[in-house]
Structure formats: C-alpha cells, structure tokens
Amino acid sequence: MSKWDKQLAKLRQNPKHVRFSDIENILLRLGFAKRQESTSHAVFTFGVHRITVPKPHGSPFVDEVYVKKFLLPLLEALDVIEEE
C-alpha cells in the first residue's frame, strides 16, 4: 500500500483525527488551488468544485463534520475513493 493509499484510508477510517495539513496535502495533490479567504479558513478550488476548510484552533484536528459531510463526498465525486 502506497503512502497515498494509507493517507486516504486513514482519512476514511478515522475522520475525527484528520489534521488540516493532511487535507491540504490531499487536495493540493489532486490539483486543487488553495486561496486564503481569511485567517481561519482556507478555500480550495478545482474547476466547479470548491471546499472551505477551517483551520483548527486549540486542537490539531479539523472538526469531524467537515471531513464526513464535505471532504469525503467530494473525494467520492472525483472518483478518488470509492463510496461506502
């Protein structure tokens, strides 16, 4: 299993413990462009796809809701990961 596959598997298996840097690395590797709207959120765009990810404060992990409701469905729509 490659490092890329491990990173995607970790994202799916444990959405409570996903770091902002992990999300950033995955999206940038897929060709998303990062732009900063404010100091607390980062916006990633790729064609018609757009995702806003808040930078965590006080914890190294992004809130689980952003991973489950936004990131995983986006990766499924782009056929990066298979639907559950």
C-alpha positions in Angstrom: 0.0 0.0 0.0 1.4 3.3 -1.0 1.7 6.4 1.2 -1.1 8.0 -0.8 -3.4 5.0 -0.2 -2.6 5.0 3.5 -3.4 8.7 3.8 -6.8 8.2 2.1 -7.5 5.1 4.2 -6.7 7.0 7.4 -9.0 9.8 6.3 -11.9 7.4 5.8 -11.3 5.2 8.9 -10.9 7.9 11.5 -12.5 11.2 10.4 -12.2 12.6 14.0 -8.4 12.7 13.8 -7.6 14.4 10.5 -5.1 17.2 10.5 -5.5 20.3 8.4 -2.1 19.6 6.8 -3.4 16.1 5.7 -6.4 17.6 4.0 -4.3 20.3 2.4 -1.8 17.7 1.1 -4.6 15.6 -0.4 -6.3 18.4 -2.1 -3.2 20.0 -3.5 -2.0 16.7 -4.9 -5.4 16.3 -6.7 -4.8 19.7 -8.4 -6.9 22.0 -6.2 -5.7 25.6 -5.9 -5.6 27.0 -2.4 -6.6 30.5 -1.7 -7.0 32.1 1.7 -10.2 34.0 2.4 -9.5 34.8 6.0 -7.1 33.7 8.6 -9.4 31.0 10.0 -10.4 29.3 6.7 -8.7 28.0 3.6 -10.6 27.7 0.3 -9.6 25.0 -2.2 -11.0 25.2 -5.8 -10.7 22.8 -8.7 -13.0 23.6 -11.7 -16.5 23.8 -10.4 -15.6 22.1 -7.1 -15.0 24.2 -4.1 -14.4 23.3 -0.4 -13.8 25.5 2.5 -11.8 24.1 5.4 -11.5 25.8 8.7 -8.1 25.8 10.3 -8.3 24.3 13.8 -7.7 26.3 16.9 -6.8 24.7 20.2 -6.7 21.2 18.6 -4.6 19.9 15.7 -7.6 18.2 14.1 -10.3 19.5 11.8 -13.9 19.0 13.0 -15.3 15.6 12.0 -18.3 17.2 10.3 -16.1 18.8 7.6 -14.5 15.5 6.8 -17.7 13.5 6.8 -20.1 15.9 5.1 -17.8 17.8 2.7 -14.4 16.2 2.1 -15.4 12.5 1.7 -18.3 13.2 -0.6 -16.1 15.5 -2.7 -13.4 12.7 -3.0 -16.1 10.2 -3.9 -17.5 12.6 -6.6 -14.0 12.9 -8.1 -13.6 9.1 -8.0 -10.6 9.3 -5.7 -12.1 7.0 -3.2 -15.0 4.5 -3.6 -18.4 5.1 -2.0 -19.1 3.1 1.2 
